[in-house]
Amino acid sequence: MNAHAGDTLLTHGRTVGEPDRAGEIVEVLGRRGEPPYRLRFDDGHECVMCPGPDSVVRHEPGGHR
């Protein structure tokens, strides 16, 4: 998994009916774009996350490359 600040991390819901969750990657803490990532969600919540196989990175236009 490789990401840059400005990309979006999408984590799929694990159970039926649980919605997907998306957060903006505001800081990459690993080397060469690897996890962990500092995320900011729409509700203002921030966390540091090492995403699992249920997550994907969406490379956003304008994200730092």
Helices and strands as residue ranges (DSSP letters): E 8-11, E 21-28, G 31-33, E 37-40, E 46-49, E 55-58
